[in-house]
Amino acid sequence: MPFATLNGIQIHYRDEGDPTGAPVVFINSLGSTLQLWDPVLQHLSSGLRILRADMRGHGQTDVPPAPYAMGQLVKDTEALLDHLNVKDALVVGLSIGGMIAQGLAVKRLDLVRAMVISNTAAKIGSPKMWDERIEAVQTKGLPAIAPEIMTRWFGRDFQARPEMAHWQAMLAAAPAEGYIGCCAAIKGTDFYTPTSGLRLPTLGIAGPEDKTTPPDLVRETVELIPGARMELLRRAGHLPCVEKPVEYAQLLTDFMKETGHV
């Protein structure tokens, strides 16, 4: 499995598909690994170059001491794309990954030719909410709070399915230090002003049953970017790439065709 030493940490990543194909970069949600995208990838064209990584403090990437800053997370993605000589990518970010995508587009538009911001916003939650989440992880641990987070991640249909146990186990196994570090990064981020200055093809994706970033919050961010549009995936929550992978992949494919990425 490939690793790159960048910004003082070892980053675990995967560079798959056609090395000469149009690059698509996937950025994960809080508490997840790069496996978050497995359900979607099998439904995308084989002619794409697919890049994904475990973010700082997650999966097999190093776990430096918390707290982290959003600027560090953006810089990690930027450094990885530079390391792999990637330019003009479609960047798909979900939740905190969507915040990283916004920050990356603001900083390095040469890396991002189009953007999908999924179940995310320019600002997510309140400092008090994130302080309470950090305290819960510190006092109870992620395995104890994972069941409650599942009700925020997934819509009602998916919560009744046996495969939800896999995703709960992934969250429960996340390094507490890394999870707390990224909570701090979200807590300190307000991208309303920088995101409103973006001018690039943008698609927003939301789930009506998402309790973390509800559709109105996603729409508010999408509307900051002239020409951006939004799609709702019915009966889905915070992780529609897991709940509705075929439909999610179709939205990505249609958007790539619209923007001339493929």
N, C-alpha and C positions, 0 to 999 in steps of 0.2 A: 504494500500500500504506500502510495507516495506521500512524502512529507516535504515541506519547505520551511527553512528557518528564516523567518521574516519578522521584523520589529521585535526581536529579542525572544520570540517564542517559536516552537515548532507547530506548524499548521498542517493538519491532515486534510487532504483534498483528493478529488477524483477528476480526471480529465479524460472524458470518454466520447465515443462516437467517432465521427469523421474528423480527423485533425485539420482538414482543409475546409470543413463546412462552416456555415454561419454560426458564430458562438452564441450560446445561451447560458447565462450565469444564474444559478439558483442560490438564494440566500435564505437560510432557515429561520424558523421562529424560536422564541425563547423556550428553553427546555427540550429542544429537539436536536437530532443529529442530521447529517446529510441524507440519512435514510428516509427523511420526511418526504422526499421527492420520488421515491421508488414507485409508488402507485401510478404516477403521472408519466414517467419516462417511457414506459413500455408502449404508450399510446402516441408518442411523438415520432416524427420522421427520423429515419436512420441516417439521413444526410446531415444532421446537425452535429456541432461540437458542443458537448454538454459539460459544463464545469460547475462543481459544487464543493463545499468545504464545511468542516465543523468549525463554527466560530469560536473565538477566544473563550476558554472556560467550558467548552462543551465537547462531547464525544471523545475522539482521540487527539484533539488539539490540546496543547498545554493549558494549564489552569493557573495563571498568575494570581497573586493576591487581589481580592476585591478592594475597592470598587473600580469599575471600568468607566471610561468616558465614551460617548458615542463617536467622538473623533478618532479614538483608538480603533474602534470596530470598523469604521469607514476606511481608515488607513490600512488595516489588515487586508481588506478586500482589494483595495487599490494596489497594495504591494504584491498580492498574489497574481492579479491580472497582469501587472508589469512583468513579474517573474516568468509568466507563461506566454508573454508576448501577445496578449489579447487586446484588441481594439474594437470599437464599434460593435459592442455586444448588445443583445437584448438582455436586460437585467430583470429578473423576476424575484421579488422579495416579499416575504410573508411576515406580518406582525413586526417584530423588531427588524427582520430582514427588509421589510418595506421602508423602514426608517433609514437603514443603512443605504438602501438603493437611492433614496432621495438625497442623502448626504453625498454619496458618490457622484451622482449626476451634477450636483451643485459644484463639486470640487473638480471633477474630471470628465467633462462632457465628451472628451475624445474616447473615453472608454465605454460610454453609454450612448447608443444611437436610439434606443427606445426602452421603455420601462413599463413593467407591470407591477403595480403596488396592490398587494392582496391583503385584505383583512388587516389594515394598518391605518395610520394617520400621521399628520405632521406632529401631533402631540397625543400621547395615549395616557389616559388616567391622570390622577393627581399625585403630587408628592406624598400626601398622607396615605393614599392607597398603596403606593410602592413601599413606603416605610413599613406599613402593616404586613405586606407580603414578605419583605426581608425579615422582619421579626418572626413571622410564622415559620419560615425556613430555618432560622437560627434556633428557635426553641423547640419545634416539633420535628423538623426534618422534612425533606421532600416526599418520602414515601407516605407520610401521614397526611399531607395536604393534597396529594395527587388525585384522590377520588373527587374532591371538590373542584379541582381545576379541570377534570374531565368534563364536568357539567358545563364549564365555560368554553371548552374547546369544541365540543361536538353537539350537533343537533340531536333531537329526540330519537330519530330513526337509528342513527349510528350508535347511540348509547345502548340500544338493545342488541347490538351485534357482538358476537364473541371476539372479533378481532380488536375491539376496543382495549382488551387486556394488553395487547402488544404495545399500544401507544402509551398506556398508563405505566407499563414497566419501563419504557424508554424514559419517560419523565422522572420516575422514581429513581432511576439509575444515574441521572444527571449529577455532576459534581455540584454540591451545594455552594461552594465558593464561586464557581463560574456562573451559576444561576443568579446568585446575589449580586455579583459584579455586573451582570447585564441588566438586572432590575434597576440598579443605580444609574446605568447609562440611559435607560428609558426615562427614568424619573427626571433626569437633568436635560431632557431634549424638548425643544420647541422649534420646529422647523417651518412654522407658518410663513415667516418672512422669506427665508431662502427658497423654499419650495415655490412660493408665488412668483419667483423670478425665473423659474424653469420654462424653457421652450423646447419641448421634444415630444414625440409621440408617446402617449401615456394611456394605459388601460388600468382602471381600478376594478377589483373583484371583491365582492362582499357576500356574506351569508346572512340571510334574514334571522337565523337563530344564533348568531354570534353575540355573546354577552360581553366580550372583551372590546371588540371594535365593531359596534353595530353599523348597519348600512349608512345611516345618516352621518356618522362620523367619517366613514370612508368617503362618502360623497362630498362632504365639506372639503376634504383634502384634494380630491380629484378636481373639484371646481376651481382650485387655486391655479391650475395649469391650463392655459387657453388651448382649446381643441381636444382636451382629454375627455374620455368617456368612461362609463362604468357599467358593469354587468353584475346582476344578482344571480347566484346559484341557489335555486329553490331548495328548501328543506336541508340546508347546510348551515354549519356553525362557523367556528373560527379557523378550521383547517379543511376547507373544501377540496384541497388537493388530495386529501385522504378519503374524504366522504364521497366525493363525486369526481373521481380521477378522469373518467372518460370525457365528461362535460368540461372539466377544467382544461384538459389537454386540447380539446376542440377550440376553446376560447383562445388559448395561446397560439394554436396553429392559424386560426383566422386572423389574429392580430399580426402575426408574422407576415402573412400574405398581404394584409392591408398596408403594412409599413414597408413592404419590399425587402424584408429581411430574408425571405426565401423566395 
